[in-house]
């Protein structure tokens, strides 16, 4: 017997459901940091699982050197890359910053006098600017001391993220099947097929974009080293990473590299400008059409908006997972809104 829609039992059920939903949302808000960590770890596991499987299947004749230890090998490669970056890129930057901090009190008056000759800058209060800069320099050590605890918390979150990613790679399939088991069979199969399509599209985007980032990072590092540009390794890594942002990333890289090169020589500025003119032509006409021919199909504006939203919500970590998240959202919208009659 079907109960009337406005019966007391249905009304009581709706009230209980609304209360339970509100309570669940409140609990999710309280533990939002943990949920974000779980989501990011699961997303990294989805992206890295094919790489782990490929590494575990590598053979040297009949010997599989990484079978059962592919995750450890990839973590070792990642740790080695981070260590190499720290030894090669950070020391020149730290040395120059230390020298600048020591020389700033003696050079600051001369710089402020030159600033008065700049148009529209003669009305600036140079005494106030000088006092503010000296106060900032004196408080930098204190700020660094108080920020150590924050950095320790970030490092702990990063460590826990690594551990969760490893567990998701090892036991992610079981957790995924357990999650799907709560849904009816028809909905379960449809959602599973949707997630599989999203996984394929995320993998294609990661492979294509990662290849472009690696090519640009290596090529720019070689050019910076050949031109003896300051912070060549740091600029090369940053150039490769920022290539994930369409148009804007390349503009930031070019401006930053030209600014650093202008400190020493205008000839280096010209060399970097020539390199970027040639590379952008090669990338747009040859590399991108061939590497990204099986891309995810997201427009550049959607990728840029996803990066802005991700960085605004979770900083660098949010920017890293923004594009795969946009791919997942696009696939879900395509399945349940655009093609909702297909169910």
DRENMI-165173 format. One line per field, with one value per residue: residue number from 1; residue in one letter; x negated, y, z of N, C-alpha, C in turn. Coordinates in steps of 0.2 Angstrom, whole numbers. Atoms other than C-alpha are relative to their C-alpha. Layout:
N
resi = [NUM_...]
resn = [A_...]
n_xx = [X_...]
n_yy = [Y_...]
n_zz = [Z_...]
ca_xx = [X_...]
ca_yy = [Y_...]
ca_zz = [Z_...]
c_xx = [X_...]
c_yy = [Y_...]
c_zz = [Z_...]
//
This chain:
343
resi = [1_2_3_4_5_6_7_8_9_10_11_12_13_14_15_16_17_18_19_20_21_22_23_24_25_26_27_28_29_30_31_32_33_34_35_36_37_38_39_40_41_42_43_44_45_46_47_48_49_50_51_52_53_54_55_56_57_58_59_60_61_62_63_64_65_66_67_68_69_70_71_72_73_74_75_76_77_78_79_80_81_82_83_84_85_86_87_88_89_90_91_92_93_94_95_96_97_98_99_100_101_102_103_104_105_106_107_108_109_110_111_112_113_114_115_116_117_118_119_120_121_122_123_124_125_126_127_128_129_130_131_132_133_134_135_136_137_138_139_140_141_142_143_144_145_146_147_148_149_150_151_152_153_154_155_156_157_158_159_160_161_162_163_164_165_166_167_168_169_170_171_172_173_174_175_176_177_178_179_180_181_182_183_184_185_186_187_188_189_190_191_192_193_194_195_196_197_198_199_200_201_202_203_204_205_206_207_208_209_210_211_212_213_214_215_216_217_218_219_220_221_222_223_224_225_226_227_228_229_230_231_232_233_234_235_236_237_238_239_240_241_242_243_244_245_246_247_248_249_250_251_252_253_254_255_256_257_258_259_260_261_262_263_264_265_266_267_268_269_270_271_272_273_274_275_276_277_278_279_280_281_282_283_284_285_286_287_288_289_290_291_292_293_294_295_296_297_298_299_300_301_302_303_304_305_306_307_308_309_310_311_312_313_314_315_316_317_318_319_320_321_322_323_324_325_326_327_328_329_330_331_332_333_334_335_336_337_338_339_340_341_342_343]
resn = [X_X_X_X_X_X_X_X_X_X_X_X_X_X_X_X_X_X_X_X_X_X_X_X_X_X_X_X_X_X_X_X_X_X_X_X_X_X_X_X_X_X_X_X_X_X_X_X_X_X_X_X_X_X_X_X_X_X_X_X_X_X_X_X_X_X_X_X_X_X_X_X_X_X_X_X_X_X_X_X_X_X_X_X_X_X_X_X_X_X_X_X_X_X_X_X_X_X_X_X_X_X_X_X_X_X_X_X_X_X_X_X_X_X_X_X_X_X_X_X_X_X_X_X_X_X_X_X_X_X_X_X_X_X_X_X_X_X_X_X_X_X_X_X_X_X_X_X_X_X_X_X_X_X_X_X_X_X_X_X_X_X_X_X_X_X_X_X_X_X_X_X_X_X_X_X_X_X_X_X_X_X_X_X_X_X_X_X_X_X_X_X_X_X_X_X_X_X_X_X_X_X_X_X_X_X_X_X_X_X_X_X_X_X_X_X_X_X_X_X_X_X_X_X_X_X_X_X_X_X_X_X_X_X_X_X_X_X_X_X_X_X_X_X_X_X_X_X_X_X_X_X_X_X_X_X_X_X_X_X_X_X_X_X_X_X_X_X_X_X_X_X_X_X_X_X_X_X_X_X_X_X_X_X_X_X_X_X_X_X_X_X_X_X_X_X_X_X_X_X_X_X_X_X_X_X_X_X_X_X_X_X_X_X_X_X_X_X_X_X_X_X_X_X_X_X_X_X_X_X_X_X_X_X_X_X_X_X_X_X_X_X_X]
n_xx = [-4_4_-2_-1_6_0_-2_5_6_5_2_5_6_3_3_6_5_3_5_6_4_3_5_6_4_4_6_5_4_5_5_1_7_1_-3_4_6_-2_-1_6_3_-4_1_7_1_-3_4_6_-1_2_7_3_-1_5_7_1_0_6_4_7_0_-5_1_-4_3_-4_-6_-1_3_-1_-2_6_5_-2_1_8_1_-3_5_6_-1_-1_6_4_-2_2_7_2_-4_-2_5_1_-5_1_6_-1_-5_4_4_-4_-2_6_2_-6_1_5_-2_-7_0_1_-6_-6_2_-1_-7_-3_1_-5_-6_-6_2_4_-4_0_4_6_2_-5_2_6_-2_-4_4_5_-4_-2_6_1_-5_0_2_-6_-6_3_0_-7_-3_3_-5_-4_4_0_-7_0_4_-3_-6_3_1_-6_-2_4_-2_-7_0_3_-6_-5_3_0_-7_-5_-6_-4_-4_-4_-5_-4_-4_-5_-5_-6_-4_-4_4_0_4_7_3_1_5_6_2_2_6_5_2_3_7_3_1_6_6_2_2_6_6_1_2_7_5_1_4_7_4_2_4_7_2_1_5_6_1_2_7_5_0_3_-5_-1_-5_-2_-4_-7_-4_-2_-5_-6_-3_-4_-6_-5_-3_-7_-4_0_2_3_6_6_1_4_7_4_2_5_7_2_1_7_5_2_4_7_2_-6_1_-4_-7_-2_1_-6_-6_0_-1_-7_-4_0_-3_-7_-2_0_-5_-7_-1_2_-1_-7_-5_2_0_-7_-5_-6_-1_-6_-5_-2_3_5_-3_-2_6_2_-5_2_6_-1_-4_3_5_-3_-2_5_6_4_-3_-6_2_2_-5_-6_-2_-3_-7_-5_-1_-5_-7_-3_-2_-6_-5_-1_-4_-7_-4_0_-3_-4_-5_3_-1]
n_yy = [-6_-6_-5_-7_-4_-4_3_-1_5_-3_-7_1_3_-6_-4_3_0_-7_-1_4_-3_-6_2_3_-6_-3_4_0_-7_0_4_-2_1_7_2_-2_4_6_0_-2_6_5_-2_2_8_1_-2_3_7_2_0_6_6_1_1_7_5_-1_6_0_7_4_-3_-6_-3_-4_3_0_-6_-6_-6_-3_-3_-7_-5_-1_-5_-7_-3_-2_-6_-6_-2_-3_-7_-4_-1_-4_-6_-5_-4_-6_-5_-2_-4_-7_-3_-2_-6_-6_-3_-3_-7_-4_-7_-5_-2_-3_-8_-2_2_-5_-6_2_1_-7_-2_4_-4_1_3_-5_-2_6_-1_5_2_5_6_2_3_6_5_2_3_6_4_2_5_6_6_2_3_7_4_2_4_7_4_1_5_7_3_2_6_5_1_3_7_4_1_5_6_2_2_7_5_0_4_7_3_-4_4_3_-5_-2_5_-1_-6_1_5_-3_-3_5_3_-4_-6_2_1_-6_-4_3_-2_-7_-1_3_-5_-6_2_0_-7_-3_3_-3_-7_0_2_-5_-6_1_0_-7_-3_3_-3_-7_0_2_-4_-6_0_0_-7_-5_2_-3_-7_-2_-4_2_5_4_6_-2_-2_5_4_-5_-1_6_1_-5_1_3_-5_-3_-7_-4_3_-2_-8_0_2_-4_-6_1_2_-7_-4_2_-1_-8_-2_1_-2_-1_5_6_-2_1_7_3_-2_4_7_1_-1_6_5_-1_2_7_3_-1_3_7_5_0_4_7_3_0_1_4_-4_1_-3_-6_-6_-4_-4_5_2_-6_-1_5_-2_-6_3_5_-3_-5_4_4_-2_4_7_-1_-1_6_5_-3_2_6_-1_-3_6_4_-3_0_7_1_-4_3_7_0_-6_-1_6_3_4_6_5]
n_zz = [0_0_-5_3_0_-5_-7_-6_0_5_-2_-5_4_3_-6_-3_5_1_-6_1_5_-3_-4_4_3_-5_-2_6_-1_-6_2_7_2_1_6_5_0_3_7_4_0_4_7_2_1_7_5_0_0_6_0_-5_4_6_-3_-3_6_4_0_3_2_-4_-7_-1_-6_-5_-2_-7_-3_5_-4_-4_5_2_-6_0_5_-2_-5_4_4_-5_-3_5_0_-6_0_6_1_-6_-2_3_-2_-7_-1_2_-5_-6_2_0_-7_-4_4_1_-4_3_6_1_2_7_4_-1_4_7_1_1_7_4_0_-5_-7_-4_-6_-5_-6_0_-7_-2_4_-3_-6_1_3_-5_-5_3_0_-7_-2_4_-4_-5_4_2_-6_-2_5_0_-2_5_5_-3_2_7_1_-3_5_6_-1_-1_6_4_-3_2_8_0_-2_5_5_-2_-2_2_4_-5_-3_5_1_-6_1_5_-3_-3_5_4_5_6_-2_-1_6_4_-3_1_7_0_-3_4_5_-3_-1_6_2_-4_2_6_-1_-4_4_4_-4_-3_5_2_-5_-1_6_-1_-6_1_5_-3_-5_4_2_-6_-2_5_0_-7_-4_-7_-2_6_-1_-3_6_4_-3_-1_7_1_-4_1_7_-1_1_7_2_-6_-3_4_-1_-6_0_4_-4_-6_3_3_-6_-3_5_1_-6_2_7_5_5_-2_1_7_1_-3_4_6_-2_-1_6_3_-4_0_7_1_-5_2_7_0_-6_-3_4_0_-7_-3_5_-3_-7_-4_3_-4_3_-4_-6_-6_-3_-3_-6_-5_-4_-4_-5_-4_-3_-5_-5_-4_2_5_0_4_7_2_2_3_7_0_-3_5_5_-3_0_7_1_-3_3_6_0_-3_2_7_2_-5_3_2_-5]
ca_xx = [0_-7_-7_-1_-15_-10_-7_-15_-27_-34_-35_-45_-56_-60_-64_-76_-84_-87_-94_-106_-111_-115_-124_-135_-139_-144_-155_-163_-167_-175_-186_-188_-207_-207_-195_-205_-221_-211_-205_-222_-230_-217_-219_-238_-236_-224_-237_-252_-245_-248_-266_-269_-261_-273_-288_-284_-282_-299_-310_-329_-328_-319_-323_-310_-320_-306_-293_-286_-296_-290_-283_-299_-309_-298_-299_-318_-318_-307_-318_-333_-326_-321_-338_-347_-336_-340_-359_-360_-346_-344_-362_-365_-348_-351_-369_-363_-348_-361_-372_-358_-352_-370_-373_-355_-359_-374_-366_-348_-352_-359_-345_-332_-342_-341_-322_-319_-325_-311_-296_-281_-292_-299_-284_-287_-293_-310_-313_-297_-302_-319_-312_-300_-313_-325_-311_-306_-324_-326_-310_-314_-323_-309_-296_-307_-308_-289_-286_-296_-281_-270_-283_-284_-265_-266_-280_-270_-254_-266_-272_-255_-250_-264_-259_-240_-245_-255_-240_-228_-240_-241_-223_-214_-204_-197_-191_-184_-174_-168_-162_-153_-144_-133_-125_-111_-118_-113_-119_-135_-139_-136_-146_-160_-160_-161_-175_-185_-183_-188_-204_-208_-206_-217_-230_-231_-232_-245_-256_-254_-256_-271_-280_-278_-284_-299_-304_-303_-311_-326_-328_-327_-339_-352_-350_-351_-367_-375_-371_-378_-361_-359_-349_-349_-343_-329_-323_-323_-313_-301_-299_-294_-282_-273_-271_-255_-247_-241_-248_-250_-263_-274_-272_-278_-293_-298_-297_-306_-320_-322_-322_-336_-346_-345_-354_-370_-370_-358_-367_-359_-342_-343_-349_-334_-322_-328_-327_-309_-303_-310_-304_-286_-285_-291_-279_-264_-267_-275_-275_-258_-248_-258_-259_-242_-233_-223_-221_-207_-197_-196_-198_-212_-200_-193_-211_-215_-199_-203_-220_-215_-201_-212_-226_-214_-207_-222_-237_-251_-243_-226_-234_-242_-226_-215_-216_-213_-198_-191_-193_-183_-169_-168_-166_-153_-143_-144_-137_-123_-118_-122_-118_-106_-93_-105_-102]
ca_yy = [0_17_30_48_60_71_58_60_45_53_70_63_53_69_78_65_64_83_83_68_77_93_84_75_92_99_85_85_104_100_87_96_95_77_74_85_75_59_65_72_55_45_56_54_35_35_44_35_17_15_20_8_-6_-2_-1_-18_-26_-20_-35_-37_-53_-65_-54_-42_-31_-20_-33_-31_-15_-3_9_10_13_27_35_33_42_56_58_58_72_83_81_85_100_106_104_112_125_132_136_150_158_157_164_179_182_182_194_205_206_210_224_231_244_251_251_257_276_276_266_278_292_284_281_300_302_290_299_301_294_311_313_296_297_289_290_280_267_266_263_250_240_240_235_221_215_215_205_192_181_182_178_163_157_157_149_134_126_129_121_106_104_105_92_81_83_79_63_57_61_50_36_37_37_21_13_19_11_-5_-7_6_-7_-15_2_7_-9_-7_11_5_-9_3_8_-2_-13_-2_14_5_-1_16_25_13_16_34_34_22_35_49_39_36_55_60_48_55_73_69_60_73_88_80_77_95_101_89_95_113_111_102_113_129_123_119_136_145_135_139_157_157_164_165_151_141_125_134_143_128_118_133_135_117_117_133_126_117_134_139_155_163_151_154_173_171_161_172_188_180_173_190_199_188_189_208_208_203_206_212_199_185_194_193_175_170_180_171_154_157_163_148_136_143_141_123_119_126_119_102_96_101_94_77_75_81_74_62_76_77_89_103_121_132_143_128_123_141_143_126_131_148_139_125_137_149_134_124_134_124_107_113_119_102_92_105_99_81_86_97_81_71_84_86_67_67_81_74_57_63_80_81_62_59_51_37_29]
ca_zz = [0_-5_8_4_0_14_28_45_42_26_34_49_37_28_44_50_33_32_50_46_30_40_53_40_32_48_53_35_38_55_47_30_31_33_19_8_12_8_-8_-14_-9_-18_-34_-34_-32_-47_-57_-51_-51_-70_-68_-53_-64_-79_-67_-59_-77_-83_-88_-91_-101_-88_-73_-66_-55_-48_-46_-28_-25_-39_-26_-16_-32_-38_-20_-21_-38_-31_-16_-27_-38_-23_-15_-32_-33_-16_-18_-36_-35_-18_-13_-25_-21_-2_-4_-14_-2_13_4_0_18_24_10_11_25_16_-1_3_4_-13_-20_-13_-20_-37_-34_-33_-51_-57_-64_-52_-38_-32_-20_-11_7_6_25_28_15_23_40_34_24_39_51_39_38_57_59_46_58_71_58_52_70_73_56_60_69_54_42_54_52_33_33_44_32_17_25_30_12_5_17_12_-7_-4_5_-9_-22_-13_-7_-17_-28_-13_-5_-22_-24_-6_-10_-25_-15_-7_-23_-33_-46_-61_-53_-48_-65_-73_-60_-62_-81_-78_-66_-78_-92_-81_-76_-94_-98_-83_-88_-105_-99_-86_-99_-112_-100_-91_-107_-112_-95_-95_-113_-108_-91_-98_-114_-103_-90_-104_-111_-94_-90_-107_-105_-87_-80_-62_-53_-69_-61_-50_-66_-76_-64_-61_-80_-82_-68_-73_-91_-83_-84_-102_-109_-92_-86_-101_-99_-81_-85_-99_-88_-73_-84_-93_-76_-69_-85_-85_-68_-77_-96_-109_-121_-110_-111_-130_-129_-118_-129_-145_-136_-131_-148_-156_-143_-143_-162_-161_-146_-154_-172_-168_-150_-144_-159_-158_-139_-134_-149_-137_-123_-111_-122_-109_-116_-110_-100_-90_-86_-81_-70_-62_-57_-50_-40_-34_-29_-20_-10_-5_-12_-22_-17_-24_-40_-42_-42_-50_-68_-64_-53_-67_-79_-66_-64_-83_-85_-72_-79_-96_-90_-78_-85_-103_-106_-92_-103_-107_-90]
c_xx = [-4_3_1_-7_-1_2_-5_-6_-5_-3_-6_-6_-4_-4_-6_-5_-4_-4_-6_-4_-4_-5_-6_-4_-4_-6_-5_-4_-5_-6_-2_-8_-2_3_-4_-7_2_1_-6_-4_3_-1_-7_-1_3_-5_-7_0_-2_-8_-3_1_-5_-7_-1_0_-7_-5_-7_-1_6_1_5_-3_4_6_1_-3_0_1_-6_-5_2_-1_-7_-2_2_-4_-6_0_1_-7_-5_2_-2_-8_-2_4_0_-7_-2_6_-1_-6_2_5_-4_-4_4_2_-6_-2_6_-1_-4_3_7_0_-1_5_6_-2_2_8_3_0_5_6_6_-2_-3_4_0_-4_-5_-2_5_-1_-6_1_4_-4_-5_4_2_-6_-2_5_0_-2_5_6_-2_1_7_3_-2_6_5_-3_0_7_1_-4_4_6_-3_-2_6_3_-3_2_7_0_-2_5_5_-3_1_7_6_6_5_5_5_6_5_5_6_6_6_5_4_-4_0_-4_-8_-4_-1_-5_-7_-3_-2_-6_-6_-1_-4_-8_-4_-2_-6_-6_-3_-2_-6_-6_-2_-3_-7_-5_-2_-4_-7_-4_-2_-5_-7_-3_-2_-6_-7_-2_-2_-8_-5_-1_-3_5_0_5_3_4_7_4_2_5_7_3_4_6_5_2_7_5_0_-1_-3_-6_-6_-2_-4_-7_-4_-2_-5_-7_-3_-2_-7_-6_-2_-4_-8_-2_6_-1_4_7_1_-1_6_6_0_2_8_4_-1_4_8_3_0_5_7_1_-2_2_7_5_-2_1_7_6_6_1_7_6_2_-3_-5_3_2_-6_-2_4_-1_-6_1_5_-4_-6_3_3_-5_-8_-3_3_7_-1_-2_5_6_2_3_7_5_2_6_7_3_3_7_6_2_5_7_4_1_3_4_5_-3_1_5]
c_yy = [6_5_7_4_4_-3_1_-4_3_6_-1_-3_5_4_-3_0_7_1_-4_3_6_-2_-3_6_3_-4_0_7_0_-4_1_-1_-7_-3_3_-4_-7_0_1_-7_-5_2_-1_-7_-2_1_-4_-8_-3_0_-5_-7_-1_-1_-7_-5_1_-7_1_-8_-4_3_6_3_4_-3_0_6_6_6_3_3_6_5_2_5_7_3_2_7_6_1_3_7_5_1_4_7_5_3_7_5_2_4_7_4_2_6_6_3_3_7_5_7_5_3_4_7_1_-2_5_6_0_0_7_2_-4_5_-2_-3_5_2_-6_2_-5_-2_-5_-7_-3_-4_-7_-6_-2_-4_-7_-5_-3_-5_-6_-6_-2_-3_-7_-5_-3_-4_-7_-5_-1_-4_-7_-3_-2_-6_-6_-2_-3_-7_-4_-1_-5_-7_-2_-2_-7_-5_0_-4_-7_-3_4_-3_-2_6_3_-5_0_6_-2_-5_3_2_-6_-2_4_6_-1_-1_7_5_-2_1_7_2_-3_5_6_-2_0_7_3_-3_3_7_0_-2_5_7_-1_-1_7_4_-2_3_7_1_-1_5_7_0_0_7_5_-2_2_7_3_5_-2_-5_-4_-6_2_2_-5_-4_4_0_-6_-1_5_-1_-3_6_3_7_4_-3_1_7_1_-2_4_7_-1_-2_6_4_-2_1_7_2_1_3_0_-5_-6_1_-2_-7_-4_1_-4_-7_-1_1_-6_-6_0_-2_-8_-4_0_-3_-7_-4_0_-4_-8_-3_0_-1_-4_3_-1_4_6_6_3_4_-4_-2_6_1_-6_1_6_-3_-4_4_5_-5_-3_2_-5_-7_0_1_-7_-5_3_-2_-7_0_3_-6_-4_3_1_-6_-1_4_-2_-6_2_6_0_-7_-3_-5_-7_-5_-5]
c_zz = [0_4_-3_1_6_7_5_0_-5_2_5_-3_-3_5_2_-5_-1_6_-1_-5_3_5_-3_-3_5_2_-6_0_6_-2_-7_-2_-1_-6_-6_-1_-3_-7_-5_0_-5_-7_-2_-1_-6_-5_0_-1_-7_0_5_-4_-5_3_2_-6_-4_1_-3_-1_4_7_1_6_5_2_8_3_-5_4_3_-5_-3_6_0_-6_2_5_-3_-4_5_3_-5_-1_5_0_-6_0_6_3_-3_2_8_1_-2_5_7_-2_-1_6_3_-4_0_4_-3_-7_-1_-1_-7_-5_0_-3_-8_-2_-1_-7_-5_-1_4_6_4_6_5_6_1_7_3_-3_3_6_0_-2_6_5_-3_0_7_3_-4_4_5_-4_-2_6_1_-6_0_2_-6_-6_2_-1_-7_-2_2_-5_-6_1_1_-7_-4_3_-3_-8_-1_1_-6_-6_1_1_-3_-4_5_3_-5_-1_6_0_-5_2_3_-4_-3_-6_-7_1_1_-6_-4_3_-1_-7_0_3_-5_-6_2_2_-6_-2_4_-1_-6_1_4_-5_-5_3_3_-5_-2_5_1_-6_2_5_-2_-5_3_4_-4_-3_5_2_-6_-1_7_4_7_2_-6_2_3_-6_-4_3_0_-7_-2_3_-2_-7_1_-1_-7_0_6_3_-4_0_6_0_-4_4_5_-3_-3_6_3_-4_0_6_-2_-7_-4_-6_2_0_-7_-1_2_-5_-7_1_0_-6_-4_3_-1_-7_-1_4_-3_-7_0_6_2_-4_0_7_3_-5_3_7_2_-3_4_-3_5_6_5_4_5_6_5_4_5_6_5_5_6_6_5_-2_-6_0_-4_-7_-3_-2_-3_-7_0_3_-5_-5_3_0_-7_-2_3_-2_-7_0_3_-1_-8_-3_5_-2_-2_6_-1]
//
